[in-house]
């Protein structure tokens, strides 16, 4: 028999309004930045603020996306899985804004200059690499893509998210290196380290518990 509190939580996650509420909440950072730019409230260097903020929100949504599986497993709330796709797509949304902000505000949308900058500066290169790796995951985050690829190949493709997390942290580290501000980098690295470490532990535990064949 399911305890009343747990049954109540399941009802909340399965409520028809849950996804629209999450969608609206995920758009709030974008709305706040848009309003700040329109009202000229982003400080002395609004372009830098927009680029930095969209990068920060990309990392936050990446952490939230990777946290869904551990949380739903530990809390025995399988219904939480229905939010993972949306969070992953918002990760890509803010990553796209981050890239567009750099290309527009820093480089004036000059493709030749952007290509030279990517080749010249390692932190731009790894950031662009993370975006490229994230693109096929966003493009295949739909049921039709899962059916076309097959579940096994789709899952194998989406495991690239772990590499993306590492590359994103490296990009963030190099961005902060010039300012000697590594506190935020350490926080995000710790969060992602715990989330990825939990997955490795689960995989190891599952392998260890498999019966040995004679």
C-alpha positions in Angstrom: 0.0 0.0 0.0 1.4 3.4 -1.0 1.8 5.9 1.9 -0.5 9.0 1.6 2.4 11.5 1.4 4.1 9.5 -1.4 0.8 9.1 -3.3 0.3 12.8 -3.0 3.7 13.5 -4.5 3.0 11.2 -7.4 -0.2 13.1 -8.1 1.7 16.4 -8.2 4.2 15.1 -10.7 1.5 13.6 -12.9 -0.8 16.7 -12.7 -1.5 18.0 -16.3 -0.3 21.5 -15.2 3.1 20.2 -14.0 4.8 20.4 -17.4 3.4 23.9 -18.3 4.5 25.2 -14.9 8.0 23.8 -15.4 8.1 25.3 -18.9 7.1 28.7 -17.7 9.6 28.5 -14.8 12.4 27.5 -17.2 11.7 30.6 -19.3 11.9 33.0 -16.4 15.7 33.5 -16.6 15.3 34.4 -20.3 12.5 36.7 -19.5 14.5 38.4 -16.7 17.5 38.9 -19.0 15.3 40.2 -21.8 13.7 42.7 -19.5 17.1 43.7 -18.0 18.4 44.4 -21.5 15.3 46.3 -22.5 15.3 48.4 -19.3 19.1 48.9 -19.4 19.6 47.2 -16.0 22.4 44.8 -16.8 25.3 47.0 -15.6 28.1 48.8 -17.4 28.7 45.9 -19.8 25.3 44.4 -20.7 26.8 42.2 -23.5 29.2 40.5 -21.1 26.5 40.1 -18.6 24.2 38.4 -21.1 26.9 36.1 -22.3 28.0 35.1 -18.8 24.4 34.7 -17.5 23.3 32.5 -20.4 26.4 30.3 -19.9 25.6 30.0 -16.2 22.0 29.0 -16.9 23.2 26.4 -19.4 25.3 24.8 -16.7 22.4 25.0 -14.2 20.0 23.3 -16.6 22.6 20.7 -17.4 22.9 19.9 -13.7 19.1 19.7 -13.4 18.8 17.4 -16.4 21.4 15.0 -15.0 19.8 15.2 -11.5 16.5 13.8 -12.7 17.5 10.1 -12.8 19.3 10.1 -9.4 16.4 12.0 -7.7 13.7 9.8 -9.2 15.6 6.6 -8.3 16.5 7.6 -4.7 13.1 9.2 -4.0 11.2 6.3 -5.8 9.4 8.9 -8.0 9.5 7.5 -11.6 7.1 10.2 -12.8 9.9 12.7 -12.6 11.4 11.2 -15.7 8.8 13.0 -17.8 10.5 16.3 -17.1 14.0 15.2 -18.2 13.5 15.9 -21.9 12.2 19.4 -21.3 15.1 20.2 -19.0 17.5 18.9 -21.6 16.0 21.0 -24.3 16.2 24.1 -22.1 19.9 23.3 -21.6 20.3 23.5 -25.4 18.1 26.6 -25.5 20.4 28.5 -23.1 23.5 27.1 -24.8 22.3 28.5 -28.1 21.6 31.9 -26.5 25.1 31.8 -25.0 26.7 31.0 -28.4 24.5 33.6 -30.2 25.5 36.2 -27.6 29.2 35.5 -28.1 28.8 35.5 -31.9 26.8 38.7 -32.0 28.1 40.9 -29.2 31.8 39.8 -29.2 32.3 39.0 -32.9 29.7 41.0 -34.7 28.4 37.9 -36.5 31.5 37.8 -38.6 31.8 34.1 -39.5 35.5 34.4 -40.6 36.4 36.1 -37.3 34.4 33.6 -35.3 36.2 30.7 -37.0 39.6 32.3 -36.3 38.7 33.0 -32.7 37.5 29.4 -32.2 40.8 28.1 -33.5 42.9 30.5 -31.5 41.4 30.4 -28.1 41.1 27.0 -26.3 38.2 28.0 -24.1 36.1 29.1 -27.1 37.1 25.8 -28.9 35.9 23.6 -26.0 32.7 25.6 -25.5 31.9 25.3 -29.2 32.7 21.6 -29.1 30.2 21.2 -26.2 27.6 22.9 -28.3 28.3 20.7 -31.3 28.0 17.6 -29.1 24.8 18.8 -27.6 23.1 19.5 -30.9 22.4 15.9 -32.0 21.1 15.2 -28.5 18.6 18.0 -28.8 17.7 17.0 -32.4 16.9 13.4 -31.3 15.0 14.2 -28.1 11.7 13.2 -29.6 9.8 9.9 -29.8 10.2 9.7 -33.6 14.0 9.8 -33.3 13.9 7.1 -30.6 11.9 4.9 -32.9 14.1 5.7 -35.9 17.4 5.0 -34.0 16.3 2.2 -31.9 16.4 2.3 -28.1 19.9 0.9 -27.7 21.5 3.3 -30.2 19.5 6.2 -28.9 20.7 5.5 -25.3 24.3 5.2 -26.5 24.1 8.5 -28.3 22.6 10.3 -25.3 25.4 9.0 -23.0 27.5 11.7 -24.7 25.9 14.1 -22.2 28.6 12.9 -19.7 31.4 14.0 -22.0 29.5 17.3 -22.6 29.4 17.9 -18.8 33.2 17.5 -18.6 33.8 19.8 -21.6 31.4 22.4 -20.3 33.2 22.5 -16.9 36.5 22.9 -18.7 35.1 25.8 -20.8 33.7 27.4 -17.6 37.1 26.9 -15.8 39.0 28.6 -18.6 36.5 31.5 -18.7 37.1 32.1 -15.0 40.9 31.6 -15.2 41.6 35.2 -16.3 39.7 36.5 -13.2 41.1 34.0 -10.7 37.5 33.2 -9.7 37.1 29.5 -9.3 34.5 29.3 -6.5 31.6 28.8 -9.0 33.6 26.4 -11.1 34.3 24.3 -8.0 30.6 24.2 -7.1 29.4 23.1 -10.6 32.3 20.6 -10.9 31.3 19.1 -7.5 27.6 18.9 -8.4 28.4 17.3 -11.8 31.0 15.0 -10.2 28.4 13.7 -7.7 25.8 13.2 -10.4 28.2 11.3 -12.7 29.8 9.5 -9.7 26.3 8.2 -8.7 25.8 6.8 -12.2 29.2 5.1 -12.1 28.5 3.6 -8.7 25.1 2.3 -9.9 26.7 0.7 -12.9 29.5 -0.9 -10.8 27.0 -2.1 -8.3 24.8 -3.6 -11.0 27.8 -5.4 -12.5 28.9 -6.6 -9.1 25.5 -8.0 -8.3 25.2 -10.0 -11.5 25.5 -13.7 -11.0 28.8 -15.2 -12.0 28.6 -17.7 -14.8 30.6 -20.9 -14.3 
